[in-house]
Amino acid sequence: MKKVELYTSPLCGFCHAAKRLLKSKGVKFSETNVLAQPGKKAEMIKRANGGRTVPQIFIGDKHVGGCDELHALERAGKLDGMLAA
């Protein structure tokens, strides 16, 4: 399975929804809390090509986007293929 990374905030409902989806699929992921680590927000914005909202989700070296994009991939049946090694 590819490495999955999320930039999140504990107050973000979309972050919780994205994590719920990944957990329901048994996906392990690393999480960076941009409120607890404010220096990481600039890193997130750069990696996400200017994306400033959380969550910002990365699968392997690909920027997926946010929660809506993650769920759209799942509905389209494409998420499992992206996660596969």
N, CA, C and O atoms as a MOPAC input file, in Angstrom:
PM7 MOZYME 1SCF
protein

 N      0.83800 1    -1.18100 1     0.00000 1
 C      0.00000 1     0.00000 1     0.00000 1
 C      0.88800 1     1.25100 1     0.00000 1
 O      1.91200 1     1.30800 1     0.68100 1
 N      0.47300 1     2.23200 1    -0.76900 1
 C      1.23600 1     3.47800 1    -0.85300 1
 C      1.13000 1     4.26600 1     0.44500 1
 O      0.17900 1     4.11100 1     1.21200 1
 N      2.12000 1     5.11000 1     0.67200 1
 C      2.13600 1     5.98600 1     1.83300 1
 C      1.02700 1     7.02100 1     1.69400 1
 O      0.86900 1     7.62900 1     0.63500 1
 N      0.25900 1     7.22200 1     2.76300 1
 C     -0.82600 1     8.19600 1     2.76800 1
 C     -0.51500 1     9.22800 1     3.84500 1
 O     -0.24300 1     8.88200 1     4.99500 1
 N     -0.55800 1    10.51400 1     3.45400 1
 C     -0.27500 1    11.60800 1     4.38000 1
 C     -1.42200 1    12.60100 1     4.38000 1
 O     -1.96700 1    12.94100 1     3.33000 1
 N     -1.78100 1    13.06100 1     5.57100 1
 C     -2.83000 1    14.06400 1     5.71600 1
 C     -2.30400 1    15.23300 1     6.53000 1
 O     -1.62100 1    15.04800 1     7.53700 1
 N     -2.62600 1    16.42800 1     6.08500 1
 C     -2.43300 1    17.63400 1     6.88000 1
 C     -3.81500 1    17.98100 1     7.41600 1
 O     -4.76500 1    18.12100 1     6.64600 1
 N     -3.93000 1    18.12000 1     8.73300 1
 C     -5.23500 1    18.27100 1     9.34900 1
 C     -5.23400 1    19.32500 1    10.45000 1
 O     -4.21000 1    19.91400 1    10.79500 1
 N     -6.43400 1    19.53100 1    10.98200 1
 C     -6.65700 1    20.34900 1    12.17200 1
 C     -7.66500 1    19.58900 1    13.02500 1
 O     -8.59300 1    18.99400 1    12.47600 1
 N     -7.51600 1    19.58700 1    14.35300 1
 C     -8.44100 1    18.82900 1    15.19000 1
 C     -9.86700 1    19.38800 1    15.18400 1
 O    -10.79800 1    18.68800 1    15.58000 1
 N    -10.05100 1    20.60900 1    14.75100 1
 C    -11.36500 1    21.24800 1    14.74900 1
 C    -12.10000 1    21.09500 1    13.42500 1
 O    -13.19100 1    21.64100 1    13.25900 1
 N    -11.52400 1    20.36700 1    12.49000 1
 C    -12.02900 1    20.29400 1    11.12400 1
 C    -12.88300 1    19.04400 1    10.91100 1
 O    -12.38000 1    17.92200 1    10.98000 1
 N    -14.16800 1    19.24300 1    10.65300 1
 C    -15.06200 1    18.12400 1    10.39100 1
 C    -14.69900 1    17.36100 1     9.12800 1
 O    -14.84900 1    16.14000 1     9.07500 1
 N    -14.22100 1    18.07200 1     8.10700 1
 C    -13.81500 1    17.40900 1     6.86800 1
 C    -12.59300 1    16.52000 1     7.10300 1
 O    -12.45800 1    15.46500 1     6.48300 1
 N    -11.71200 1    16.95200 1     7.99600 1
 C    -10.54200 1    16.13100 1     8.33700 1
 C    -10.99400 1    14.82700 1     8.98200 1
 O    -10.49000 1    13.75400 1     8.65100 1
 N    -11.95200 1    14.92700 1     9.91000 1
 C    -12.46100 1    13.73600 1    10.58300 1
 C    -13.15200 1    12.80600 1     9.58900 1
 O    -13.01000 1    11.58700 1     9.68700 1
 N    -13.89700 1    13.36300 1     8.63600 1
 C    -14.58100 1    12.54800 1     7.62800 1
 C    -13.58000 1    11.82100 1     6.73600 1
 O    -13.77500 1    10.64900 1     6.41300 1
 N    -12.52000 1    12.50000 1     6.34000 1
 C    -11.48800 1    11.86700 1     5.50200 1
 C    -10.81000 1    10.73700 1     6.26600 1
 O    -10.57100 1     9.66300 1     5.71400 1
 N    -10.50000 1    10.98000 1     7.53800 1
 C     -9.85000 1     9.94500 1     8.34400 1
 C    -10.78100 1     8.75900 1     8.55900 1
 O    -10.33100 1     7.61300 1     8.54300 1
 N    -12.07800 1     9.01600 1     8.76000 1
 C    -13.04600 1     7.92300 1     8.91800 1
 C    -13.07600 1     7.02900 1     7.67900 1
 O    -13.09500 1     5.80300 1     7.78900 1
 N    -13.08100 1     7.65200 1     6.50200 1
 C    -13.09700 1     6.86600 1     5.26600 1
 C    -11.84600 1     6.00300 1     5.16400 1
 O    -11.93600 1     4.81100 1     4.86700 1
 N    -10.69500 1     6.58900 1     5.40500 1
 C     -9.44500 1     5.83200 1     5.30700 1
 C     -9.41000 1     4.70900 1     6.33300 1
 O     -9.01100 1     3.58900 1     6.01400 1
 N     -9.82500 1     5.00100 1     7.56900 1
 C     -9.83300 1     3.96900 1     8.61400 1
 C    -10.80000 1     2.84500 1     8.25700 1
 O    -10.50800 1     1.67600 1     8.51100 1
 N    -11.95200 1     3.18500 1     7.66900 1
 C    -12.93600 1     2.15200 1     7.30700 1
 C    -12.38300 1     1.20500 1     6.24700 1
 O    -12.84800 1     0.07200 1     6.12300 1
 N    -11.39700 1     1.66200 1     5.48600 1
 C    -10.77200 1     0.83600 1     4.45400 1
 C     -9.50900 1     0.14800 1     4.98300 1
 O     -8.83700 1    -0.57400 1     4.24700 1
 N     -9.19200 1     0.37400 1     6.26100 1
 C     -8.00200 1    -0.23300 1     6.85100 1
 C     -6.71000 1     0.41800 1     6.41900 1
 O     -5.64800 1    -0.20200 1     6.47900 1
 N     -6.78800 1     1.67200 1     5.98000 1
 C     -5.60800 1     2.39400 1     5.48700 1
 C     -4.88800 1     3.05600 1     6.65400 1
 O     -5.49800 1     3.77300 1     7.44700 1
 N     -3.60200 1     2.81300 1     6.75000 1
 C     -2.77800 1     3.50900 1     7.74200 1
 C     -2.27100 1     4.78400 1     7.09900 1
 O     -1.92100 1     4.80000 1     5.91900 1
 N     -2.23400 1     5.85000 1     7.88000 1
 C     -1.80300 1     7.13500 1     7.34000 1
 C     -1.04800 1     7.91600 1     8.40100 1
 O     -1.21500 1     7.69300 1     9.60000 1
 N     -0.21300 1     8.83600 1     7.93300 1
 C      0.43900 1     9.76600 1     8.84500 1
 C     -0.34900 1    11.06900 1     8.81800 1
 O     -0.90900 1    11.46000 1     7.79400 1
 N     -0.37500 1    11.72000 1     9.95600 1
 C     -1.17800 1    12.93200 1    10.09800 1
 C     -0.31200 1    14.04600 1    10.67000 1
 O      0.39300 1    13.85300 1    11.66000 1
 N     -0.37100 1    15.20600 1    10.04100 1
 C      0.32500 1    16.38100 1    10.54000 1
 C     -0.71700 1    17.41500 1    10.92800 1
 O     -1.46300 1    17.91000 1    10.08400 1
 N     -0.75800 1    17.73300 1    12.21000 1
 C     -1.69000 1    18.72100 1    12.74000 1
 C     -1.07900 1    20.10600 1    12.54700 1
 O     -0.10500 1    20.45100 1    13.21500 1
 N     -1.64300 1    20.90000 1    11.64100 1
 C     -1.06200 1    22.20800 1    11.33100 1
 C     -1.34400 1    23.24900 1    12.41500 1
 O     -0.73100 1    24.31600 1    12.41300 1
 N     -2.25900 1    22.95800 1    13.33600 1
 C     -2.45000 1    23.86200 1    14.47500 1
 C     -1.38600 1    23.62500 1    15.53000 1
 O     -0.86100 1    24.57600 1    16.11000 1
 N     -1.06600 1    22.37000 1    15.78200 1
 C     -0.04800 1    22.02500 1    16.76500 1
 C      1.35800 1    22.28100 1    16.24100 1
 O      2.28300 1    22.52000 1    17.01800 1
 N      1.51600 1    22.23100 1    14.91300 1
 C      2.82200 1    22.45000 1    14.27500 1
 C      2.66300 1    23.52800 1    13.20900 1
 O      2.65200 1    23.22300 1    12.01700 1
 N      2.53900 1    24.79400 1    13.63100 1
 C      2.24400 1    25.86000 1    12.66500 1
 C      3.26600 1    25.98800 1    11.53700 1
 O      2.91300 1    26.45000 1    10.45200 1
 N      4.50500 1    25.59900 1    11.75600 1
 C      5.51200 1    25.65400 1    10.71100 1
 C      5.21100 1    24.71300 1     9.55400 1
 O      5.70600 1    24.91300 1     8.44500 1
 N      4.41600 1    23.70400 1     9.80300 1
 C      4.07000 1    22.72900 1     8.77100 1
 C      3.02100 1    23.25900 1     7.79300 1
 O      2.83700 1    22.69400 1     6.71500 1
 N      2.33400 1    24.34100 1     8.16300 1
 C      1.30500 1    24.87200 1     7.26200 1
 C      1.94800 1    25.37000 1     5.96200 1
 O      1.40700 1    25.13500 1     4.88100 1
 N      3.07800 1    26.04600 1     6.05300 1
 C      3.77000 1    26.51800 1     4.84500 1
 C      4.20700 1    25.33400 1     3.98100 1
 O      4.12600 1    25.39000 1     2.75400 1
 N      4.66500 1    24.27500 1     4.62400 1
 C      5.04700 1    23.05400 1     3.89800 1
 C      3.83700 1    22.48400 1     3.16500 1
 O      3.93700 1    22.09100 1     2.00300 1
 N      2.68600 1    22.44000 1     3.85500 1
 C      1.45500 1    21.92300 1     3.25700 1
 C      1.05700 1    22.75100 1     2.04600 1
 O      0.74100 1    22.19800 1     0.99300 1
 N      1.07100 1    24.06700 1     2.18600 1
 C      0.66000 1    24.95200 1     1.09100 1
 C      1.55200 1    24.74500 1    -0.12600 1
 O      1.06700 1    24.70500 1    -1.25700 1
 N      2.84100 1    24.61400 1     0.10400 1
 C      3.77600 1    24.39200 1    -1.00300 1
 C      3.51000 1    23.04500 1    -1.67300 1
 O      3.43200 1    22.96900 1    -2.90000 1
 N      3.37000 1    21.98800 1    -0.88300 1
 C      3.13400 1    20.65700 1    -1.45000 1
 C      1.79700 1    20.57300 1    -2.16600 1
 O      1.65200 1    19.84300 1    -3.14600 1
 N      0.80500 1    21.33500 1    -1.66300 1
 C     -0.55400 1    21.28100 1    -2.22100 1
 C     -0.76700 1    22.33700 1    -3.30000 1
 O     -1.90600 1    22.67100 1    -3.62700 1
 N      0.30800 1    22.85400 1    -3.84600 1
 C      0.22300 1    23.84800 1    -4.92400 1
 C     -0.68800 1    25.01800 1    -4.56900 1
 O     -1.51400 1    25.44800 1    -5.37400 1
 N     -0.52100 1    25.52600 1    -3.34500 1
 C     -1.28600 1    26.69100 1    -2.91000 1
 C     -2.51800 1    26.37000 1    -2.09600 1
 O     -3.18400 1    27.28400 1    -1.60800 1
 N     -2.84300 1    25.09600 1    -1.93400 1
 C     -4.01200 1    24.71800 1    -1.13000 1
 C     -3.80900 1    25.11900 1     0.31900 1
 O     -2.82800 1    24.71800 1     0.94400 1
 N     -4.73200 1    25.91000 1     0.86000 1
 C     -4.58200 1    26.45000 1     2.21100 1
 C     -5.52700 1    25.82700 1     3.22600 1
 O     -5.34600 1    26.00600 1     4.43000 1
 N     -6.53300 1    25.09600 1     2.75400 1
 C     -7.50400 1    24.51400 1     3.67400 1
 C     -7.10100 1    23.09700 1     4.04300 1
 O     -6.34300 1    22.44400 1     3.32700 1
 N     -7.61600 1    22.63700 1     5.16400 1
 C     -7.38600 1    21.26000 1     5.57300 1
 C     -8.67600 1    20.48300 1     5.42200 1
 O     -9.75700 1    21.05600 1     5.55800 1
 N     -8.58900 1    19.20000 1     5.14500 1
 C     -7.35700 1    18.44200 1     4.99200 1
 C     -6.74900 1    18.60300 1     3.60100 1
 O     -7.43500 1    18.92300 1     2.63000 1
 N     -5.47500 1    18.37800 1     3.54100 1
 C     -4.77600 1    18.19400 1     2.27100 1
 C     -4.23600 1    16.77400 1     2.32500 1
 O     -3.55200 1    16.39700 1     3.27700 1
 N     -4.54600 1    15.99200 1     1.30300 1
 C     -4.29100 1    14.55600 1     1.32300 1
 C     -3.34500 1    14.18300 1     0.18300 1
 O     -3.49100 1    14.63600 1    -0.95300 1
 N     -2.37300 1    13.34400 1     0.52900 1
 C     -1.38900 1    12.85700 1    -0.43800 1
 C     -1.35700 1    11.33900 1    -0.38400 1
 O     -1.28700 1    10.74600 1     0.69300 1
 N     -1.41000 1    10.71600 1    -1.55400 1
 C     -1.26900 1     9.26600 1    -1.66800 1
 C     -0.04600 1     9.02700 1    -2.53700 1
 O     -0.01700 1     9.39900 1    -3.71100 1
 N      0.96500 1     8.40100 1    -1.94200 1
 C      2.24300 1     8.28100 1    -2.63500 1
 C      2.77000 1     9.68500 1    -2.88300 1
 O      2.81600 1    10.50200 1    -1.96400 1
 N      3.16600 1     9.96900 1    -4.10900 1
 C      3.66300 1    11.31100 1    -4.43400 1
 C      2.58900 1    12.17900 1    -5.09200 1
 O      2.89000 1    13.25300 1    -5.61300 1
 N      1.33400 1    11.71100 1    -5.06800 1
 C      0.24400 1    12.44500 1    -5.72700 1
 C     -0.58500 1    13.22500 1    -4.71800 1
 O     -0.98600 1    12.69500 1    -3.68200 1
 N     -0.83400 1    14.48200 1    -5.03200 1
 C     -1.72000 1    15.31300 1    -4.22900 1
 C     -3.15700 1    15.01400 1    -4.64400 1
 O     -3.54100 1    15.25600 1    -5.78800 1
 N     -3.94100 1    14.49200 1    -3.71800 1
 C     -5.32900 1    14.12600 1    -3.99800 1
 C     -6.23200 1    15.34600 1    -3.89500 1
 O     -7.16000 1    15.50600 1    -4.68800 1
 N     -5.96300 1    16.20200 1    -2.92400 1
 C     -6.82700 1    17.34400 1    -2.63700 1
 C     -7.35900 1    17.21200 1    -1.23700 1
 O     -6.62900 1    16.83800 1    -0.31900 1
 N     -8.64500 1    17.52000 1    -1.06300 1
 C     -9.25900 1    17.48300 1     0.25700 1
 C    -10.22900 1    16.33000 1     0.41500 1
 O    -10.19400 1    15.35100 1    -0.33100 1
 N    -11.09000 1    16.47200 1     1.40100 1
 C    -12.06200 1    15.42900 1     1.73300 1
 C    -13.01500 1    15.14400 1     0.57100 1
 O    -13.28800 1    13.98400 1     0.26200 1
 N    -13.51500 1    16.19000 1    -0.06600 1
 C    -14.45400 1    15.98700 1    -1.17800 1
 C    -13.81400 1    15.18000 1    -2.30400 1
 O    -14.44500 1    14.29100 1    -2.87500 1
 N    -12.57800 1    15.48900 1    -2.61400 1
 C    -11.87900 1    14.76900 1    -3.69200 1
 C    -11.62600 1    13.31200 1    -3.29300 1
 O    -11.74200 1    12.40900 1    -4.12100 1
 N    -11.28100 1    13.08900 1    -2.02400 1
 C    -11.05800 1    11.72800 1    -1.54300 1
 C    -12.33800 1    10.90200 1    -1.66800 1
 O    -12.30500 1     9.77200 1    -2.15600 1
 N    -13.45900 1    11.46400 1    -1.23000 1
 C    -14.73200 1    10.74900 1    -1.32300 1
 C    -15.16900 1    10.55500 1    -2.78300 1
 O    -15.77600 1     9.53700 1    -3.11600 1
 N    -14.86800 1    11.51100 1    -3.64000 1
 C    -15.19100 1    11.36900 1    -5.06100 1
 C    -14.41500 1    10.20100 1    -5.66800 1
 O    -14.95900 1     9.44700 1    -6.47400 1
 N    -13.15500 1    10.05000 1    -5.28800 1
 C    -12.36300 1     8.91600 1    -5.76600 1
 C    -12.97800 1     7.60500 1    -5.30600 1
 O    -13.02800 1     6.63600 1    -6.06500 1
 N    -13.44400 1     7.57400 1    -4.06700 1
 C    -14.07400 1     6.35900 1    -3.53700 1
 C    -15.35300 1     6.04700 1    -4.30300 1
 O    -15.57000 1     4.90300 1    -4.70000 1
 N    -16.20500 1     7.05200 1    -4.51600 1
 C    -17.46100 1     6.83400 1    -5.24400 1
 C    -17.21500 1     6.36400 1    -6.67600 1
 O    -17.98800 1     5.57000 1    -7.21200 1
 N    -16.13800 1     6.85400 1    -7.29500 1
 C    -15.81800 1     6.47900 1    -8.66700 1
 C    -15.09600 1     5.13000 1    -8.74800 1
 O    -14.80400 1     4.64400 1    -9.84100 1
 N    -14.81400 1     4.53500 1    -7.60200 1
 C    -14.12600 1     3.23200 1    -7.58400 1
 C    -12.64700 1     3.32800 1    -7.89300 1
 O    -12.03400 1     2.33600 1    -8.28400 1
 N    -12.05900 1     4.51100 1    -7.72300 1
 C    -10.65200 1     4.71100 1    -8.08000 1
 C     -9.71000 1     4.74100 1    -6.87200 1
 O     -8.49400 1     4.64000 1    -7.03500 1
 N    -10.26300 1     4.88000 1    -5.66800 1
 C     -9.41000 1     5.03800 1    -4.49000 1
 C     -8.58000 1     3.78800 1    -4.21600 1
 O     -7.38700 1     3.89100 1    -3.93000 1
 N     -9.19000 1     2.62100 1    -4.29800 1
 C     -8.44500 1     1.38700 1    -4.01500 1
 C     -7.25400 1     1.21500 1    -4.94700 1
 O     -6.18800 1     0.77300 1    -4.51800 1
 N     -7.42800 1     1.56200 1    -6.21500 1
 C     -6.33400 1     1.46700 1    -7.16500 1
 C     -5.20500 1     2.42700 1    -6.84400 1
 O     -4.03000 1     2.10000 1    -7.01200 1
 N     -5.56900 1     3.61300 1    -6.38100 1
 C     -4.53300 1     4.58900 1    -6.01500 1
 C     -3.76100 1     4.13200 1    -4.78200 1
 O     -2.56300 1     4.38800 1    -4.66300 1
 N     -4.44700 1     3.46000 1    -3.87300 1
 C     -3.80200 1     3.02600 1    -2.63000 1
 C     -2.92000 1     1.80800 1    -2.82800 1
 O     -1.97300 1     1.60300 1    -2.06900 1
 N     -3.21300 1     0.99700 1    -3.83500 1
 C     -2.46900 1    -0.23900 1    -4.06000 1
 C     -1.00200 1     0.05500 1    -4.35400 1
 O     -0.65900 1     1.05100 1    -4.99000 1
 N     -0.16700 1    -0.82700 1    -3.87900 1
 C      1.28500 1    -0.63600 1    -4.07700 1
 C      1.66400 1    -0.85400 1    -5.53000 1
 O      2.83600 1    -0.73800 1    -5.88700 1

